[in-house]
């Protein structure tokens, strides 16, 4: 079975600063990887996903993530954050070749200060 | 187009009562998921429907939880004899097919058991 670890429950950052939200997974088979964002009082929406191909994935709102197979990581980055990026971010992993039901991490709360 | 909708948005009930939560997926989406989101716990998978296949119930925490999906569209999650630990936000998501597709989430139902 797969598992996902988001090491940081909360990440405070100042506006226009860069940010990295960490995600590590464990799996014995190939995986698909996702980042979802949940803005206050809204449902989750997809930021980006890695299925295959280039390990650098670009998503909406200027976010990107890099799949690192050797380190089993899929960290999310943004070079300059805005107040509007304040939200809960969830990393998820699903297994290739089987049930695609994703396993979600516990989430990281990104708090952007002015 | 219309997204995933859930009703009610909030439900307060007394311990021991039964509750029904409804999910209307995006039209044409064959896959439907139910999750439970507790504070600081991330998303917990409950049940997965795919087309006419038997549902994957592996995430249901007890036999007090059940779900059905009628006509391959609307789904109802039923919790019998509710307990205080059932208090959480219940999320529904749908996706196009059975692969590692993007999940589209509803706004959730916040259940409070007194």
Boltz contact constraints between the chains, C-beta under 6 A:
constraints:
  - contact:
      token1: [A, 32]
      token2: [B, 100]
      max_distance: 6.0
  - contact:
      token1: [A, 43]
      token2: [B, 105]
      max_distance: 6.0
  - contact:
      token1: [A, 43]
      token2: [B, 106]
      max_distance: 6.0
  - contact:
      token1: [A, 43]
      token2: [B, 107]
      max_distance: 6.0
  - contact:
      token1: [A, 44]
      token2: [B, 105]
      max_distance: 6.0
  - contact:
      token1: [A, 46]
      token2: [B, 102]
      max_distance: 6.0
  - contact:
      token1: [A, 94]
      token2: [B, 100]
      max_distance: 6.0
  - contact:
      token1: [A, 100]
      token2: [B, 99]
      max_distance: 6.0
  - contact:
      token1: [A, 100]
      token2: [B, 100]
      max_distance: 6.0
  - contact:
      token1: [A, 101]
      token2: [B, 45]
      max_distance: 6.0
  - contact:
      token1: [A, 101]
      token2: [B, 48]
      max_distance: 6.0
  - contact:
      token1: [A, 104]
      token2: [B, 42]
      max_distance: 6.0
  - contact:
      token1: [A, 104]
      token2: [B, 43]
      max_distance: 6.0
  - contact:
      token1: [A, 105]
      token2: [B, 42]
      max_distance: 6.0
  - contact:
      token1: [A, 106]
      token2: [B, 42]
      max_distance: 6.0
  - contact:
      token1: [A, 107]
      token2: [B, 42]
      max_distance: 6.0
